[in-house]
Amino acid sequence: MTQRYSPLRLLPAFAVMVCALTFAQLARAADRNHVETFLNVTGFDVALDSIALSAESVPAMIGLEPDVFGTEFERISKDVFDHKDMRGQAVDYLEETLSDKALQHAQDFYDSALGQRLVKAENASHMIEDDDIKRIAGERIISDLLKQGDERIEILKRMGRAVDADDSAVHAVQEVQLRLLIAADASGLIELQLDTEALKALLAEQSDEMRLSMQTSGLAASAYTYQGFDNAELENYITALETPEMQEVYSLLNAIQYEITASRYEEMAYRLGRIGAGQDI
């Protein structure tokens, strides 16, 4: 039978940040070859690849387990989260939206000695499949910093604000939850007990709790990822992130990654619905 889903089971600590993609056309947008090079130099290509690591969490987000879909789950997830397809989708978006000036500015920074070290550390962190590893290690680092009264905690918080300057993360999480739930309901995997407006209202009620949870987990992840850098290096990084050009870049990169994630989650729900709808789950 179809799973009846209570929205009260929504988890406010979703790690994936997704939001609707709404772009204004930018003058002098970058060409495709430059964008592909940009993805590699900045490490955004690896960030996109890491979206696939969240495939197994999709069933849990709607109250199911991956094993109820049998061997088909792995096949479908590999197809939906195909790395080449996701990178191609990102290039399509950036080719139409990212200005040459912003692209070159970001690429120059990430091509520097410090930038390349940062990309290497961020890439390694992105591809860790078990988020608990980063969380536990990061929390331990934060605890030690607090005992020492180290200013690094404030530096890491400032970095978090720099890469999410418009504070869109909470809305992003709410958007991916909503889109996934609606897709799962439409595919027959679950049966929602609330309509769309009621779901939005419920998600809005969880905003403060969600924001705190995401800030806490984000701080721990940053502490883990950047443990090989001293405070001065991180401050230099933040100064670069706060420039108008980098703000343009990160606004686009965040929105693109969010949209790709949300659309792939929706596709997973529809594909799983074809094989899972009507089963006793």
LUMMARKOL-638252 format. One record per residue (C-alpha): y, z, x; residue number from 1; residue in one letter. Coordinates in nm, 2 decimals, decimal comma. Each point is the difference from the previous one (the first is absolute). Layout:
% LUMMARKOL-638252
       y       z       x  selum  tortor
       Y       Z       X    NUM       a
...
% end
This chain:
% LUMMARKOL-638252
       y       z       x  selum  tortor
    0,00    0,00    0,00      1       m
    0,36   -0,04    0,11      2       t
    0,15    0,30    0,19      3       q
    0,26    0,18   -0,21      4       r
    0,28    0,09    0,24      5       y
    0,23    0,30   -0,03      6       s
    0,33   -0,07    0,18      7       p
    0,03    0,37    0,07      8       l
   -0,25   -0,07    0,28      9       r
    0,27   -0,20    0,19     10       l
    0,02    0,12    0,35     11       l
    0,36    0,05    0,13     12       p
   -0,10   -0,03    0,36     13       a
   -0,09   -0,37    0,00     14       f
    0,05   -0,11    0,36     15       a
    0,08   -0,36   -0,09     16       v
    0,36   -0,08   -0,06     17       m
    0,05   -0,29   -0,23     18       v
    0,29   -0,13   -0,19     19       c
    0,10   -0,32   -0,19     20       a
    0,12   -0,28    0,22     21       l
    0,35   -0,11   -0,09     22       t
    0,18   -0,21    0,26     23       f
    0,33   -0,18    0,01     24       a
   -0,01   -0,33    0,18     25       q
    0,15    0,04    0,35     26       l
    0,20   -0,26    0,18     27       a
   -0,15   -0,15    0,31     28       r
   -0,35    0,14   -0,06     29       a
   -0,24    0,00    0,30     30       a
   -0,24   -0,29    0,05     31       d
   -0,38    0,05   -0,02     32       r
   -0,08   -0,02    0,37     33       n
    0,26    0,27    0,08     34       h
   -0,13    0,22   -0,28     35       v
   -0,36   -0,02    0,12     36       e
    0,12    0,10    0,35     37       t
    0,21    0,28   -0,15     38       f
   -0,30    0,14   -0,18     39       l
   -0,20    0,02    0,32     40       n
    0,28    0,14    0,22     41       v
    0,09    0,27   -0,25     42       t
   -0,35    0,09   -0,09     43       g
    0,05   -0,06   -0,37     44       f
   -0,30   -0,23    0,00     45       d
   -0,22    0,31    0,08     46       v
    0,18    0,20   -0,26     47       a
   -0,10   -0,27   -0,25     48       l
   -0,36    0,00    0,12     49       d
   -0,02    0,38   -0,05     50       s
    0,06   -0,05   -0,38     51       i
   -0,37   -0,10   -0,01     52       a
   -0,10    0,35    0,11     53       l
    0,11    0,13   -0,34     54       s
   -0,24   -0,22   -0,19     55       a
   -0,26    0,27   -0,05     56       e
    0,26    0,23   -0,15     57       s
    0,08   -0,24   -0,29     58       v
   -0,29    0,11   -0,22     59       p
    0,09    0,37    0,06     60       a
    0,35   -0,07   -0,12     61       m
   -0,14   -0,08   -0,34     62       i
   -0,26    0,27   -0,01     63       g
   -0,30   -0,21    0,12     64       l
   -0,22   -0,01    0,31     65       e
   -0,05   -0,32    0,21     66       p
   -0,38    0,03   -0,01     67       d
   -0,01   -0,07   -0,38     68       v
    0,08   -0,36    0,08     69       f
   -0,29   -0,03    0,25     70       g
    0,01   -0,25    0,29     71       t
    0,25   -0,22   -0,19     72       e
    0,28    0,26    0,08     73       f
    0,00   -0,07    0,37     74       e
   -0,01   -0,38   -0,05     75       r
    0,29    0,01   -0,24     76       i
    0,21    0,24    0,21     77       s
   -0,04   -0,23    0,30     78       k
    0,11   -0,30   -0,20     79       d
    0,29    0,16   -0,17     80       v
    0,13    0,17    0,32     81       f
   -0,05   -0,30    0,22     82       d
    0,23    0,05    0,31     83       h
    0,09   -0,36    0,04     84       k
    0,10   -0,03   -0,37     85       d
    0,21    0,32    0,01     86       m
    0,18   -0,12    0,32     87       r
    0,06   -0,34   -0,15     88       g
    0,15    0,16   -0,31     89       q
    0,24    0,21    0,21     90       a
    0,11   -0,30    0,20     91       v
    0,07   -0,18   -0,32     92       d
    0,23    0,28   -0,12     93       y
    0,17    0,05    0,33     94       l
    0,06   -0,37    0,06     95       e
    0,21    0,00   -0,32     96       e
    0,18    0,33    0,04     97       t
    0,04    0,12    0,36     98       l
    0,31   -0,11    0,18     99       s
   -0,02   -0,15    0,35    100       d
    0,25    0,27    0,12    101       k
   -0,21    0,29   -0,12    102       a
   -0,32   -0,15    0,12    103       l
    0,13   -0,05    0,35    104       q
    0,16    0,34    0,01    105       h
   -0,33    0,17   -0,09    106       a
   -0,21   -0,22    0,22    107       q
    0,22    0,07    0,30    108       d
   -0,04    0,37   -0,04    109       f
   -0,38    0,00   -0,06    110       y
   -0,04   -0,24    0,30    111       d
    0,16    0,26    0,23    112       s
   -0,21    0,24    0,21    113       a
    0,06    0,29   -0,25    114       l
   -0,05   -0,23   -0,29    115       g
   -0,34   -0,13    0,12    116       q
   -0,12    0,36    0,06    117       r
    0,11    0,09   -0,35    118       l
   -0,18   -0,30   -0,15    119       v
   -0,32    0,09    0,19    120       k
    0,01    0,36   -0,13    121       a
    0,08   -0,11   -0,35    122       e
   -0,28   -0,26    0,00    123       n
   -0,25    0,25    0,12    124       a
    0,11    0,25   -0,27    125       s
   -0,02   -0,27   -0,28    126       h
   -0,36   -0,09    0,08    127       m
   -0,14    0,36   -0,02    128       i
   -0,22   -0,02   -0,31    129       e
   -0,02    0,38   -0,06    130       d
    0,35    0,12   -0,10    131       d
   -0,13    0,36    0,03    132       d
   -0,01   -0,05    0,38    133       i
    0,37   -0,07    0,01    134       k
    0,09    0,26   -0,25    135       r
   -0,19    0,29    0,16    136       i
    0,11   -0,09    0,35    137       a
    0,36   -0,06   -0,12    138       g
    0,02    0,33   -0,18    139       e
   -0,12    0,18    0,31    140       r
    0,28   -0,17    0,20    141       i
    0,25    0,10   -0,26    142       i
   -0,12    0,36    0,00    143       s
    0,04    0,02    0,38    144       d
    0,35   -0,16   -0,02    145       l
    0,11    0,26   -0,26    146       l
   -0,12    0,28    0,22    147       k
    0,20   -0,14    0,29    148       q
    0,31   -0,06   -0,21    149       g
   -0,01   -0,36    0,13    150       d
    0,27   -0,24   -0,14    151       e
   -0,27   -0,27   -0,01    152       r
   -0,08    0,08   -0,37    153       i
    0,36   -0,09   -0,10    154       e
   -0,02   -0,31    0,21    155       i
   -0,32   -0,11   -0,18    156       l
    0,16    0,07   -0,33    157       k
    0,30   -0,21    0,09    158       r
   -0,25   -0,28    0,09    159       m
   -0,16    0,02   -0,34    160       g
    0,34   -0,04   -0,16    161       r
    0,08   -0,29    0,22    162       a
   -0,30   -0,21   -0,11    163       v
    0,05    0,09   -0,37    164       d
    0,37    0,01   -0,02    165       a
    0,02   -0,08   -0,37    166       d
   -0,26    0,27   -0,08    167       d
   -0,22   -0,25   -0,18    168       s
   -0,34    0,16    0,10    169       a
   -0,04    0,21   -0,31    170       v
    0,08   -0,29   -0,23    171       h
   -0,24   -0,21    0,21    172       a
   -0,29    0,24   -0,06    173       v
    0,07    0,02   -0,37    174       q
    0,01   -0,38   -0,02    175       e
   -0,33   -0,05    0,17    176       v
   -0,16    0,26   -0,22    177       q
    0,13   -0,16   -0,31    178       l
   -0,09   -0,35    0,10    179       r
   -0,35    0,10    0,10    180       l
   -0,06    0,20   -0,32    181       l
    0,12   -0,28   -0,22    182       i
   -0,22   -0,25    0,18    183       a
   -0,30    0,23   -0,02    184       a
    0,06    0,05   -0,37    185       d
    0,04   -0,38   -0,06    186       a
   -0,32   -0,07    0,19    187       s
   -0,20    0,25   -0,21    188       g
   -0,07    0,24    0,29    189       l
    0,18    0,28   -0,17    190       i
    0,16    0,08   -0,33    191       e
    0,35    0,14    0,03    192       l
    0,09    0,27   -0,24    193       q
    0,38   -0,06    0,03    194       l
    0,21   -0,31   -0,04    195       d
    0,21   -0,14    0,29    196       t
    0,32    0,19   -0,09    197       e
   -0,19    0,33   -0,02    198       a
   -0,16   -0,06    0,33    199       l
    0,34   -0,07    0,16    200       k
    0,13    0,33   -0,14    201       a
   -0,30    0,19    0,13    202       l
    0,04   -0,15    0,34    203       l
    0,37    0,09    0,00    204       a
   -0,09    0,36   -0,07    205       e
   -0,20    0,00    0,32    206       q
    0,28   -0,14    0,22    207       s
    0,11    0,32    0,17    208       d
   -0,35    0,11    0,08    209       e
   -0,09   -0,34    0,12    210       m
    0,31   -0,02    0,22    211       r
   -0,08    0,33    0,17    212       l
   -0,36   -0,10    0,06    213       s
    0,09   -0,33    0,15    214       m
    0,27    0,15    0,22    215       q
   -0,25    0,25    0,13    216       t
   -0,28   -0,25    0,06    217       s
    0,25   -0,24    0,16    218       g
    0,13    0,26    0,24    219       l
   -0,36    0,08    0,11    220       a
   -0,08   -0,36    0,05    221       a
    0,31   -0,06    0,21    222       s
   -0,07    0,31    0,21    223       a
   -0,34   -0,15    0,08    224       y
    0,11   -0,36    0,05    225       t
    0,29    0,08    0,23    226       y
   -0,15    0,28    0,20    227       q
    0,02   -0,21    0,32    228       g
    0,38   -0,04   -0,02    229       f
    0,26    0,26    0,10    230       d
    0,29    0,09   -0,22    231       n
    0,25   -0,22    0,18    232       a
   -0,22   -0,30   -0,05    233       e
   -0,04    0,07   -0,37    234       l
    0,38    0,05   -0,04    235       e
    0,05   -0,34    0,16    236       n
   -0,25   -0,15   -0,25    237       y
    0,18    0,16   -0,29    238       i
    0,33   -0,13    0,12    239       t
   -0,15   -0,35    0,00    240       a
   -0,15    0,05   -0,35    241       l
    0,34    0,11   -0,14    242       e
    0,18   -0,33    0,09    243       t
    0,08   -0,22   -0,29    244       p
   -0,23   -0,28    0,13    245       e
   -0,30    0,24    0,02    246       m
    0,08    0,14   -0,34    247       q
   -0,02   -0,36   -0,14    248       e
   -0,33   -0,05    0,18    249       v
   -0,16    0,32   -0,12    250       y
    0,12   -0,04   -0,35    251       s
   -0,17   -0,34   -0,01    252       l
   -0,31    0,11    0,18    253       l
   -0,05    0,31   -0,22    254       n
    0,04   -0,20   -0,32    255       a
   -0,23   -0,28    0,12    256       i
   -0,27    0,25    0,11    257       q
    0,04    0,18   -0,33    258       y
   -0,03   -0,31   -0,21    259       e
   -0,30   -0,13    0,19    260       i
   -0,18    0,33   -0,04    261       t
    0,07    0,02   -0,37    262       a
   -0,10   -0,35   -0,07    263       s
   -0,33    0,04    0,20    264       r
   -0,07    0,32   -0,20    265       y
    0,05   -0,19   -0,32    266       e
   -0,23   -0,28    0,11    267       e
   -0,26    0,26    0,10    268       m
    0,01    0,15   -0,35    269       a
   -0,04   -0,34   -0,17    270       y
   -0,28   -0,11    0,23    271       r
   -0,19    0,34   -0,04    272       l
    0,05   -0,02   -0,37    273       g
   -0,21   -0,32   -0,01    274       r
   -0,30    0,18    0,14    275       i
    0,06    0,35   -0,11    276       g
    0,13   -0,01   -0,36    277       a
   -0,25    0,12   -0,25    278       g
   -0,20    0,20    0,25    279       q
   -0,07    0,37   -0,05    280       d
    0,24    0,14    0,25    281       i
% end
